[in-house]
Amino acid sequence: MAHLLHDLRAGDVFLEKTPAHAQFIPDIHQFLPSAKIIHLLRDPRDVVASLLAASKGWGRSWAPRKASDAARIWDEHVSRAQAAGVDLPPEQFLEISYEKLFENPVAMLKTMMNFLNLPWPEVEIEKAVAANAAGELRQGKGTPIPQRGEHEKLSGGRVQDPAGFIRKARPGSWREDLTWLECWQLRQALRGCPAAEQFLKK
């Protein structure tokens, strides 16, 4: 962990956003006891559609090819993140709805900044939202995300999204992407999953 943090200066923020690390929140809290966790909860149907699309392109080496397998990945990540959140004080765990973030990005980002105790004027948030719209990101624009270490040598110092990484970037696109059979398989895989019920009953 030290090699990730040694370049930080007073006032710097270290952000780690690997989805799979949602399964290791207790370990993260052990090594970084003051870390704050923002859990972004998204409709499992959209997540499944995204994973299946990734399996045909940039994520073919790791993404599942079956809707049921993709749904189980969603369940595992969400269940573990929510279970870990119960054990953390409220000032260290915040769950945000992807759908609400899409509907009102400025308000939701203000909520996150307040949670992180970071000052960010609303006018600057509005500029950031506009600069990082899906269309801008597909063109390789947007706010640069710096990289360090070996990744810096490979990427030139900023994150480079692979082709097809930014897809439709809107809630509900699963209706266009998933077949009826994939929807059925997804529902079967998520039977008895409390976190999924709020989405699947709609």
Secondary structure as GFF3:
##gff-version 3
##sequence-region A 1 202
A	DSSP	alpha_helix	2	5	.	.	.	ID=ss1
A	DSSP	three_ten_helix	19	24	.	.	.	ID=ss2
A	DSSP	alpha_helix	25	31	.	.	.	ID=ss3
A	DSSP	beta_strand	37	41	.	.	.	ID=ss4
A	DSSP	alpha_helix	44	54	.	.	.	ID=ss5
A	DSSP	alpha_helix	67	86	.	.	.	ID=ss6
A	DSSP	three_ten_helix	90	92	.	.	.	ID=ss7
A	DSSP	beta_strand	93	97	.	.	.	ID=ss8
A	DSSP	alpha_helix	98	103	.	.	.	ID=ss9
A	DSSP	alpha_helix	105	115	.	.	.	ID=ss10
A	DSSP	alpha_helix	122	131	.	.	.	ID=ss11
A	DSSP	alpha_helix	134	138	.	.	.	ID=ss12
A	DSSP	alpha_helix	149	155	.	.	.	ID=ss13
A	DSSP	alpha_helix	174	177	.	.	.	ID=ss14
A	DSSP	alpha_helix	180	189	.	.	.	ID=ss15
A	DSSP	alpha_helix	194	200	.	.	.	ID=ss16
###
